[in-house]
Amino acid sequence: MHAGPGGCGWAPLWSPHARRPPRGGADDDGQRRRPDHLGREQSLLDPPVRARWETITVPGAFETRHAQIDAQVILEGSGSFVVPDAVAPRWPEPTTDHELLWEDHLPDVATRWFVVADGRGRVDWSFTGDSDLKLHVLVCRGTPAGYLQRLRDLGVGYFVVGDERVEPRAALARIRRRLGATRVIADSGGTLNASLLREGLVDILDIVTLPGLVGGAGTPTMMDGPPLPAGVLPRRLDLIDVQVEGAAVRTRYRVRTTDGPARSMRTGSPLKARGSVPHA
């Protein structure tokens, strides 16, 4: 599997619209507005936020990385599309039989998939794919039933993988078995990246460092989420290679494990994880 930390400096493939809760400050209409600093609570789908991050990109640098990896699945978290404290929209009442609604739904076939983990059902999709790339969603038993109905109404498939949250290991196993994917690139944010790495589901980190400094305690990183628990050692990496294009630097590492490269369900082909974030 190829997985990549997003959250900064990537170009979104979709145009979702999700209801976002108000936050600090006040607009002329009395509604509270989002702060204008670059932090985890900002969404890259907001044009002003994305424009600020893009000032440190290097045009043309490592444009062929995804083609080189040739993954059948791109994996993302919902945090790439909505702000962290966004709440789910008001979804329609389910019309599908209850038992059928909570079964895996795979209405289409595709050569490539864009898979998004959205256990809280927060993203209201407006574009669901084309002839080459199809959207597929990872949900759990705690996902609002109305969201599953909305996905069905849109013709979007989903896998139910987990009870209260989407379980990464179960999700990757289902992706391998049902979608036939042997290689996945997770081009996601720090929360999903941390979960994949700590569960031993990452084989390779592919990191692009861009020439810019942001800093600040709330700045997104390639590994967010809870702190490393007491007694747990940092994940060790072995350098594979370093490449330079313009002012951008691409560094690839193999993730060390106690029992060799991480593998899907501990069998089959190695999982490969790829990271692509500007370092601040």
N, C-alpha and C positions, 0 to 999 in steps of 0.2 A: 504494500500500500504506500502511495506517496501522499503525505499529508503536509499542509503548509500553513503556518501561522499567518493569518490575515490581520485585519484590524488597522493596518496602515499601508498605504501605497499600492493598493490593488485596484483593478478596474472591474466593477460589478457586472455580472452577466445578465442580471435580471432587474426589473423595475417594480418591486413590491410596494404596496401602500399599507401601512399599519397605523392604527390609532396610537398616538404617543401621549403619555401623560404630561401635564404641565410641570414646569420646574422653574428654578430661581429667577427673580427679576419679574418685570411686568410690562406687557405691551400696552399700546394705546387703548385697546379694547378691554383692558383689565385682566386678560389672560396672562398667566405666568409663562415666561419664555425660558429657553434653554441657555445656559451660560455660553459665552463665545470662546472659551479657552479650549485647547485641544486635549481632550481627556476621554476616559472610557465611556462616559455618558453621551458622547457625541456619535452620530451615525455617519459613516462614509457615504451614505446615499444622499445626505444633505449636500447640495452643490457647493456652498461656501466652505464647508469642512473639507470636502474632498479636494477642492481647489488649493487649500492651504497645504495639505499633505503633498499634493502633486508638485509643489514648487521644488522639492528635493529629488524628484525622479530624474533618471538619466534616459532620455529618449533613445529607443533602439537597443538598450542594454539587455542582453539575455532574453530576447524576444522568443527564441525557439525552445526555451526550457520545457514548456508543456508538451510540445511536439516531440521532443527528445524522450520524454518519459513515456508518452503514448499510453496513458492510463485510460481505462474504460469508464472510470468514475471519478468525479470531482466532489469532494466532501466538504461541506460548510456547516457552520452553526448558525442558529437564528440570530445571534448577536451581530452577525455581519450585516443584517438588514434592519434591525430595530434596536433602539437604545436599551440598555440593561434593565431599566425599570418599566419598560413598556408593558401594557396590559393587553390581553386578548380583545379583539373587537367583539361585538355582539353577533355571534354566529347564528345561523338559522336552526330551527328545531329539526332534528334528524327525521328523515322520512324512510330511511333504509332500516330493514329488520335489525334489531339490536345485536343478535349474535353475528350476523353477516357484517355489520358495521365494524366490529372489533376483530375481524379476520384481516390478514394481509390482503392488500388490494393492488393488483398489478394489471391495469387495463390495457397496457400498451407494451410494445417491444421497441428497443432502440439499440444503436451501436455504441452510444455514449450516454452517460447519465450525469445529471447534476443533483446530488443528494444532499438534503438539508435536514439537520437534526432540529426539530421544533416541538419538543415535548409539551410546551405550554400553549401551543397553538396561537402564536402571536402574529404571524406573517400572513397578510392578505395578498395573495399572489395575483398579479395582473398579466404576467407573461409566464407561460408554463413550458416553453420549449419550442423546438422547430423540428425539421426533418432529420437533423443530425444529433441534437442534444435534447433529452427529456428531463423534466423535473420529477424528482421522487422525494418523499418526505419520510423521516423517521419520527415516530410518535411512541407514546407509552400508554399504559392503562389510565394514567391520570390526565391525559389530554382531553380537552373539552370535546364531547361527542359531536357538537355542532361543527367543529373544525374538520372532523373526519367527513361529515356530510358535505361541507364546502369543498373539500378536496375531490370527493367523488363527483360533485356537480361540475367541477372544472376538468374532469377527466384525468386527474393527477393521482398516481399511485402512492401507497404508503405501506410501511412495515411497522407492526406493533412490537417493539423490542424493549421491554422493561415494564415495571409496575409504576413507580412514582417518577422515574426519570428514564431517558433514553440510555440504554446500557451499550457502551461502545463495542465491547467484545461480541455481544450478541448481534449488534447491528452489522459488524463486519462479516460475521459468519453468514448472516442472512443475505447480505449483498453478494457474497461469493456464491452461495447456493442458488439464490433465485435470479440474480442478474448475470451470473456467470463471469463476474469480474475477477481477474487475477492480479490486477494492479489498480490501486486507488491513490489519488493525490488529495490530501486534506489541506486545502488552501484556506484555512479557517483562522479564527481569532484565538487569543491566548487561553481562554477557558477550555475549549475543546482540545487544543493542542496539549495542555497540561494533563488533561484526562487521558488522552491517548498515550502520552509518554509514560505516565505513572503506572498505567496498566500494562506496560510492556508491549504495546501494539505498534511501535514505530521502529523501523529498521534504519532509515536514512533521513537525516535532516539536511535540507538544501536551503541555505540562507543567503539572501542577497542584501548586502549592506549598502545603503545609499548615503551620499555625502550631505548630511544635514544633522543638526542637533535640535532636539525638542526639550527633553528633560521634564521634570515635574513628577510628583508622587502619583498623580492620576493618569499619566501617559500610558496608553496601551503598550503591552509588551508581547513577545512571542510565547510567553508562558505566564498566564494569570491564574486565577483561581486561589484556593486556600493555600496557606504556607506549607512547606514541607514538614510533615509530622515529626515529632521527636523520635530519634533513633533511626530515622530513614535517611540513608546516604544520598547525596546528589547523583543523578544519572551521569555516568561517564561516557565520553565520546572519543572516537578515534578519527583523526583527520584523514579524509580521502584525497581531496585536492582543493586548490584555490585557483580561481580564474578572475581576470580583471578585464572589464570592458568600459572604456571611458573612465569615469570616476566611481563606477559601481564595482563592488567586489562580491563574487559568488564563492561561498565556502560550503563544502559538502563534508558531512560527518557520518560515520556509522555509529549507531547507538549500541553500546555494550550491554549484553545481558548475561545472566549467569548460566543460561542453557543455550547459547548461540543466538543467531538473529531471530527476532520475533516473527512468529508465523501465524497465519490465520488459523484459529482453532488449534494452534500448535502443530498443524499438519499443513501440507501443501506448500505453495510458493511463499517466499518471504514477503512480509509487509514492508513497504518502504515509505518513509515519511519525509516530506519536503517542506522546508520553511522559506518564506519569502517576505521579509519585513525590513524596513529601514531601521537601523539602529540609532538610538538617540544617546 
